[in-house]
Amino acid sequence: QVHLVESGGGLVQAGGSLRLSCVVSGRFFSINTMGWYRRAPGKQRELVADITGGGSTRYADSVKGRFTISRDNAKNTVYLQMNSLKPEDTAVYYCNAGRVFTPAGALDAWGQGTLVTVAS
């Protein structure tokens, strides 16, 4: 089994910053792409940012220039630095580990989500 645990969410004023962390634990050999998704109230889940094992990144247009994704492969951890937060960034943020290679095969794993609330 593979477990993802997110931390770092909370309440922040508009213009502020938060840093989300996600640690992956369990029995696995490697993780391909790691990413952050979010689901705002009344909206569908959307990709915020992801990063490959080699460090290539992509971002949603709405967060480009404000958010930065990074990963520490030695710690099996992915981060999301969020700056210049806006009320529209309010959402539950989910960590994703895509194609985790385990002894039982490859799987896709999700965290339980962490709430980010940006007050205007």
Accessible surface in RSA format (square Angstrom, percent):
REM  Atomic radii and reference values for relative SASA: ProtOr
REM  Chains: A
REM  Algorithm: Lee & Richards
REM  Probe-radius: 1.40
REM  Slices: 20
REM RES _ NUM      All-atoms   Total-Side   Main-Chain    Non-polar    All polar
REM                ABS   REL    ABS   REL    ABS   REL    ABS   REL    ABS   REL
RES GLN A   1   170.44  95.3 125.10  91.4  45.34 108.0  48.20 102.6 122.23  92.7
RES VAL A   2    21.40  14.1   0.63   0.6  20.76  50.0   0.63   0.5  20.76  56.3
RES HIS A   3    93.51  51.1  90.44  62.9   3.07   7.9  57.67  59.4  35.84  41.7
RES LEU A   4    10.41   5.8   0.29   0.2  10.11  25.4   0.29   0.2  10.11  27.2
RES VAL A   5    88.87  58.5  86.35  78.2   2.51   6.1  86.35  75.0   2.51   6.8
RES GLU A   6     9.53   5.5   0.00   0.0   9.53  22.7   0.00   0.0   9.53   7.8
RES SER A   7    62.54  52.8  56.90  75.9   5.64  13.0  42.76  91.1  19.78  27.7
RES GLY A   8    34.99  43.1   0.00   N/A  34.99  43.1  22.51  61.8  12.48  28.0
RES GLY A   9    29.56  36.5   0.00   N/A  29.56  36.5   2.63   7.2  26.93  60.3
RES GLY A  10    29.97  37.0   0.00   N/A  29.97  37.0  29.82  81.8   0.15   0.3
RES LEU A  11   127.25  70.9  95.48  68.3  31.77  79.9  95.48  67.1  31.77  85.5
RES VAL A  12    22.88  15.1  18.07  16.4   4.80  11.6  22.88  19.9   0.00   0.0
RES GLN A  13   113.62  63.5 111.78  81.7   1.84   4.4  57.16 121.7  56.47  42.8
RES ALA A  14    49.88  45.9  26.52  40.9  23.36  53.1  26.84  37.8  23.04  61.0
RES GLY A  15    55.98  69.0   0.00   N/A  55.98  69.0  30.04  82.4  25.94  58.1
RES GLY A  16    21.89  27.0   0.00   N/A  21.89  27.0  21.02  57.7   0.87   2.0
RES SER A  17    57.63  48.7  38.35  51.2  19.28  44.4  22.31  47.5  35.32  49.5
RES LEU A  18    33.99  18.9  29.22  20.9   4.77  12.0  33.99  23.9   0.00   0.0
RES ARG A  19   128.87  54.1 114.89  58.6  13.97  33.3  34.50  47.1  94.37  57.2
RES LEU A  20     0.00   0.0   0.00   0.0   0.00   0.0   0.00   0.0   0.00   0.0
RES SER A  21    24.05  20.3  23.84  31.8   0.21   0.5  10.81  23.0  13.24  18.5
RES CYS A  22     0.00   0.0   0.00   0.0   0.00   0.0   0.00   0.0   0.00   0.0
RES VAL A  23    70.55  46.4  69.65  63.1   0.90   2.2  69.65  60.5   0.90   2.4
RES VAL A  24     3.57   2.4   0.00   0.0   3.57   8.6   0.00   0.0   3.57   9.7
RES SER A  25    54.28  45.9  49.86  66.5   4.41  10.2  40.73  86.7  13.54  19.0
RES GLY A  26    46.98  57.9   0.00   N/A  46.98  57.9  17.98  49.4  29.00  65.0
RES ARG A  27   172.74  72.5 166.71  85.0   6.02  14.3  70.80  96.8 101.94  61.8
RES PHE A  28    38.34  19.2  11.24   7.0  27.11  70.5  11.58   7.0  26.76  76.6
RES PHE A  29   149.17  74.6 115.03  71.2  34.14  88.8 119.39  72.4  29.78  85.2
RES SER A  30    56.27  47.5  50.23  67.0   6.04  13.9  41.17  87.7  15.10  21.2
RES ILE A  31    16.11   9.2   3.80   2.8  12.31  29.7   4.12   3.0  11.99  32.5
RES ASN A  32    63.10  43.5  56.88  55.0   6.21  15.0  10.00  24.1  53.10  51.3
RES THR A  33    35.91  25.5  35.91  36.4   0.00   0.0  23.63  31.7  12.28  18.6
RES MET A  34     1.54   0.8   1.54   1.0   0.00   0.0   0.00   0.0   1.54   2.0
RES GLY A  35     1.16   1.4   0.00   N/A   1.16   1.4   0.99   2.7   0.17   0.4
RES TRP A  36     0.00   0.0   0.00   0.0   0.00   0.0   0.00   0.0   0.00   0.0
RES TYR A  37    48.85  22.8  48.85  27.8   0.00   0.0  19.47  14.6  29.38  36.2
RES ARG A  38    13.60   5.7  13.51   6.9   0.10   0.2   1.11   1.5  12.50   7.6
RES ARG A  39   111.79  46.9 108.07  55.1   3.72   8.9  32.57  44.5  79.21  48.0
RES ALA A  40    17.80  16.4  15.48  23.9   2.32   5.3  15.68  22.1   2.12   5.6
RES PRO A  41   112.22  81.8  84.50  77.0  27.72 100.8  97.00  80.1  15.23  94.6
RES GLY A  42    92.40 113.9   0.00   N/A  92.40 113.9  45.36 124.5  47.04 105.4
RES LYS A  43   141.29  68.9 125.33  76.9  15.96  38.0  81.13  73.0  60.16  64.1
RES GLN A  44   162.78  91.0 149.37 109.2  13.41  31.9  54.18 115.3 108.61  82.4
RES ARG A  45   107.44  45.1  83.14  42.4  24.30  57.9   6.05   8.3 101.39  61.4
RES GLU A  46    74.15  42.6  69.06  52.2   5.09  12.1  29.10  56.3  45.06  36.8
RES LEU A  47    42.94  23.9  33.27  23.8   9.67  24.3  33.27  23.4   9.67  26.0
RES VAL A  48     0.63   0.4   0.25   0.2   0.38   0.9   0.63   0.5   0.00   0.0
RES ALA A  49     0.00   0.0   0.00   0.0   0.00   0.0   0.00   0.0   0.00   0.0
RES ASP A  50    11.30   7.9  11.30  11.2   0.00   0.0   1.68   3.9   9.63   9.6
RES ILE A  51    10.71   6.1  10.71   8.0   0.00   0.0  10.71   7.7   0.00   0.0
RES THR A  52    47.90  34.1  47.90  48.6   0.00   0.0  44.24  59.4   3.66   5.5
RES GLY A  53    36.30  44.8   0.00   N/A  36.30  44.8  19.62  53.8  16.68  37.4
RES GLY A  54    80.93  99.8   0.00   N/A  80.93  99.8  39.59 108.6  41.35  92.6
RES GLY A  55    40.11  49.5   0.00   N/A  40.11  49.5  21.87  60.0  18.24  40.8
RES SER A  56    75.76  64.0  65.16  87.0  10.60  24.4  35.48  75.6  40.28  56.4
RES THR A  57    64.22  45.7  33.04  33.5  31.19  74.3  11.98  16.1  52.24  79.0
RES ARG A  58   142.73  59.9 137.36  70.0   5.37  12.8  56.23  76.8  86.50  52.4
RES TYR A  59    50.79  23.7  35.59  20.2  15.20  39.6  29.34  22.0  21.45  26.4
RES ALA A  60    22.71  20.9  12.30  19.0  10.42  23.7  22.69  31.9   0.03   0.1
RES ASP A  61   119.12  83.4  96.72  96.3  22.40  53.0  37.14  87.4  81.98  81.8
RES SER A  62    63.58  53.7  41.73  55.7  21.85  50.3  52.37 111.5  11.21  15.7
RES VAL A  63     0.14   0.1   0.14   0.1   0.00   0.0   0.14   0.1   0.00   0.0
RES LYS A  64   120.72  58.9 100.98  62.0  19.74  47.0  57.49  51.7  63.23  67.4
RES GLY A  65    87.54 108.0   0.00   N/A  87.54 108.0  43.86 120.4  43.68  97.8
RES ARG A  66    29.70  12.5  24.73  12.6   4.96  11.8  24.11  32.9   5.59   3.4
RES PHE A  67     6.10   3.1   0.00   0.0   6.10  15.9   0.00   0.0   6.10  17.5
RES THR A  68    75.56  53.7  74.36  75.4   1.19   2.8  46.53  62.5  29.03  43.9
RES ILE A  69     5.97   3.4   0.00   0.0   5.97  14.4   0.00   0.0   5.97  16.2
RES SER A  70    47.09  39.8  46.34  61.8   0.75   1.7  34.42  73.3  12.67  17.8
RES ARG A  71    41.28  17.3  13.74   7.0  27.54  65.6   6.92   9.5  34.36  20.8
RES ASP A  72    44.46  31.1  39.67  39.5   4.79  11.3  14.29  33.6  30.17  30.1
RES ASN A  73    84.70  58.4  67.07  64.8  17.62  42.4  35.70  85.9  49.00  47.4
RES ALA A  74    99.46  91.5  56.84  87.7  42.62  97.0  69.41  97.7  30.05  79.6
RES LYS A  75   134.46  65.6 120.48  73.9  13.98  33.3  74.96  67.5  59.50  63.4
RES ASN A  76    48.01  33.1  47.34  45.8   0.66   1.6   0.69   1.7  47.32  45.7
RES THR A  77     7.90   5.6   7.47   7.6   0.44   1.0   3.40   4.6   4.50   6.8
RES VAL A  78     0.00   0.0   0.00   0.0   0.00   0.0   0.00   0.0   0.00   0.0
RES TYR A  79    35.42  16.5  35.42  20.2   0.00   0.0  17.53  13.2  17.89  22.0
RES LEU A  80     0.00   0.0   0.00   0.0   0.00   0.0   0.00   0.0   0.00   0.0
RES GLN A  81    58.63  32.8  58.46  42.7   0.17   0.4  28.89  61.5  29.74  22.6
RES MET A  82     0.00   0.0   0.00   0.0   0.00   0.0   0.00   0.0   0.00   0.0
RES ASN A  83    58.38  40.3  58.38  56.4   0.00   0.0  15.17  36.5  43.20  41.8
RES SER A  84    59.61  50.4  55.00  73.4   4.62  10.6  19.55  41.6  40.06  56.1
RES LEU A  85     2.27   1.3   0.00   0.0   2.27   5.7   0.00   0.0   2.27   6.1
RES LYS A  86    85.73  41.8  85.30  52.3   0.43   1.0  39.21  35.3  46.53  49.6
RES PRO A  87    55.36  40.4  48.61  44.3   6.76  24.6  48.96  40.4   6.41  39.8
RES GLU A  88   115.38  66.2  92.55  70.0  22.83  54.4  58.74 113.6  56.64  46.2
RES ASP A  89     0.55   0.4   0.55   0.6   0.00   0.0   0.00   0.0   0.55   0.6
RES THR A  90    32.19  22.9  30.12  30.5   2.07   4.9  27.99  37.6   4.19   6.3
RES ALA A  91     1.25   1.1   0.26   0.4   0.99   2.2   1.25   1.8   0.00   0.0
RES VAL A  92    44.87  29.5  44.76  40.5   0.11   0.3  44.76  38.9   0.11   0.3
RES TYR A  93     0.00   0.0   0.00   0.0   0.00   0.0   0.00   0.0   0.00   0.0
RES TYR A  94    45.61  21.3  45.61  26.0   0.00   0.0  20.82  15.6  24.79  30.6
RES CYS A  95     0.00   0.0   0.00   0.0   0.00   0.0   0.00   0.0   0.00   0.0
RES ASN A  96    12.96   8.9  12.96  12.5   0.00   0.0   0.33   0.8  12.63  12.2
RES ALA A  97     0.00   0.0   0.00   0.0   0.00   0.0   0.00   0.0   0.00   0.0
RES GLY A  98    12.54  15.5   0.00   N/A  12.54  15.5  12.54  34.4   0.00   0.0
RES ARG A  99   129.71  54.5 128.26  65.4   1.45   3.4  48.61  66.4  81.10  49.2
RES VAL A 100     0.00   0.0   0.00   0.0   0.00   0.0   0.00   0.0   0.00   0.0
RES PHE A 101    71.66  35.9  71.50  44.3   0.16   0.4  71.66  43.4   0.00   0.0
RES THR A 102    13.27   9.4   5.98   6.1   7.29  17.4   5.25   7.0   8.02  12.1
RES PRO A 103    73.95  53.9  37.14  33.9  36.81 133.8  41.90  34.6  32.05 199.2
RES ALA A 104   104.72  96.3  60.26  93.0  44.46 101.1  72.78 102.5  31.94  84.6
RES GLY A 105    35.64  43.9   0.00   N/A  35.64  43.9  34.04  93.4   1.59   3.6
RES ALA A 106    51.04  46.9  14.88  23.0  36.17  82.3  14.96  21.1  36.08  95.6
RES LEU A 107    65.96  36.7  56.47  40.4   9.48  23.8  65.92  46.3   0.04   0.1
RES ASP A 108    83.77  58.7  58.41  58.1  25.36  60.0  33.56  79.0  50.22  50.1
RES ALA A 109    10.27   9.4   5.87   9.1   4.41  10.0  10.27  14.5   0.00   0.0
RES TRP A 110    89.63  36.0  63.33  30.7  26.30  61.7  51.40  27.4  38.23  62.0
RES GLY A 111     9.28  11.4   0.00   N/A   9.28  11.4   1.51   4.1   7.77  17.4
RES GLN A 112   116.67  65.2  84.95  62.1  31.73  75.5  71.29 151.7  45.38  34.4
RES GLY A 113    13.06  16.1   0.00   N/A  13.06  16.1   0.54   1.5  12.53  28.1
RES THR A 114    19.67  14.0  14.43  14.6   5.24  12.5   7.61  10.2  12.06  18.2
RES LEU A 115   103.06  57.4  92.97  66.5  10.09  25.4  92.97  65.3  10.09  27.1
RES VAL A 116     0.00   0.0   0.00   0.0   0.00   0.0   0.00   0.0   0.00   0.0
RES THR A 117    46.53  33.1  46.53  47.2   0.00   0.0  37.42  50.3   9.11  13.8
RES VAL A 118     7.23   4.8   0.00   0.0   7.23  17.4   0.00   0.0   7.23  19.6
RES ALA A 119    29.86  27.5  23.40  36.1   6.47  14.7  29.85  42.0   0.01   0.0
RES SER A 120   122.14 103.2  67.82  90.5  54.32 125.1  53.84 114.6  68.31  95.7
END  Absolute sums over single chains surface
CHAIN  1 A     6240.0       4600.7       1639.3       3347.4       2892.6
END  Absolute sums over all chains
TOTAL          6240.0       4600.7       1639.3       3347.4       2892.6
